[in-house]
Each structure stands twice: as structure tokens, then as C-alpha cells.
């Protein structure tokens, strides 16, 4: 895969399949959607959509949650 794609260019057919497989492999290897978006020059939404179309199991958000405080 090319490191960056022309912003806004359509990615279709075999090129989309190759990009999808490459992004999924990197995502499954631990890369974040945001990191993949930066690396490819595409938006977070584009990368998220490609991963969803590829059937990748998306991870939950990291960091602290806003749930109720645990009783001690």
C-alpha cells in the first residue's frame, strides 16, 4: 500500500481490497484507527468504514470510563 493516498480520491476495486486487507492486518496488529488514518492521509471515518466492511472486530474505546464510582 502506498503510505499516503491522494486525499478525497476514490478507492475502488482491487485497490480497495488491498487497502482493506493491509489496514485490517495493521489494526489487528495493534495500530489505532487514528494512527492508520494519519499514515494513509485519510479520515478517521474512512478508515473506520473500511475496517467495518472488512469484518474486523473493532476494539472498544480506551481510557477511563464515566461509570459510577465503585464503593469501597
C-alpha positions as CSV (number, residue, x, y, z in Angstrom):
1,X,0.0,0.0,0.0
2,X,1.2,3.5,-0.7
3,X,2.0,5.3,2.5
4,X,-0.5,8.1,1.7
5,X,-3.3,8.3,-0.8
6,X,-4.5,11.4,-2.5
7,X,-7.0,13.0,-0.2
8,X,-10.5,12.6,-1.4
9,X,-9.6,10.1,-4.2
10,X,-11.9,7.2,-4.7
11,X,-10.5,3.8,-3.8
12,X,-12.3,1.0,-5.6
13,X,-12.0,-2.5,-6.9
14,X,-8.7,-4.4,-6.3
15,X,-7.0,-1.3,-4.8
16,X,-9.7,-1.1,-2.2
17,X,-9.4,-4.8,-1.4
18,X,-5.6,-4.5,-1.0
19,X,-6.0,-1.4,1.2
20,X,-8.7,-3.1,3.3
21,X,-6.5,-6.1,3.9
22,X,-3.5,-4.0,4.7
23,X,-5.4,-1.8,7.2
24,X,-7.0,-4.8,8.8
25,X,-3.7,-6.5,9.3
26,X,-2.2,-3.4,10.9
27,X,-5.3,-2.8,13.0
28,X,-5.3,-6.4,14.2
29,X,-1.6,-6.0,15.0
30,X,-2.5,-3.2,17.4
31,X,-2.5,0.0,15.4
32,X,-5.3,2.5,16.2
33,X,-7.8,3.8,13.7
34,X,-6.4,7.3,14.2
35,X,-2.8,6.2,13.6
36,X,-3.9,4.4,10.4
37,X,-5.8,7.4,9.3
38,X,-2.7,9.6,9.8
39,X,-0.5,7.1,8.0
40,X,-2.7,6.9,4.9
41,X,-3.8,10.5,4.8
42,X,-7.4,9.5,5.0
43,X,-10.1,10.4,7.5
44,X,-10.9,8.5,10.7
45,X,-14.3,7.8,9.3
46,X,-12.9,6.4,6.0
47,X,-10.6,4.0,7.9
48,X,-13.4,3.0,10.3
49,X,-15.7,2.2,7.4
50,X,-13.0,0.2,5.5
51,X,-12.3,-1.8,8.7
52,X,-16.1,-2.4,9.3
53,X,-16.5,-3.5,5.6
54,X,-13.6,-5.9,6.0
55,X,-15.3,-7.6,9.0
56,X,-12.6,-6.5,11.5
57,X,-13.7,-6.8,15.2
58,X,-13.3,-3.2,16.3
59,X,-11.9,-2.6,19.8
60,X,-13.7,-0.5,22.4
61,X,-12.5,2.9,23.3
62,X,-9.6,3.1,25.7
63,X,-9.1,5.3,28.7
64,X,-11.2,6.0,31.8
65,X,-14.9,5.3,31.7
66,X,-17.5,7.6,33.2
67,X,-19.4,4.9,35.2
68,X,-20.4,5.2,38.8
69,X,-17.6,5.2,41.3
70,X,-17.0,1.9,42.9
71,X,-18.0,1.6,46.6
72,X,-15.0,0.8,48.8
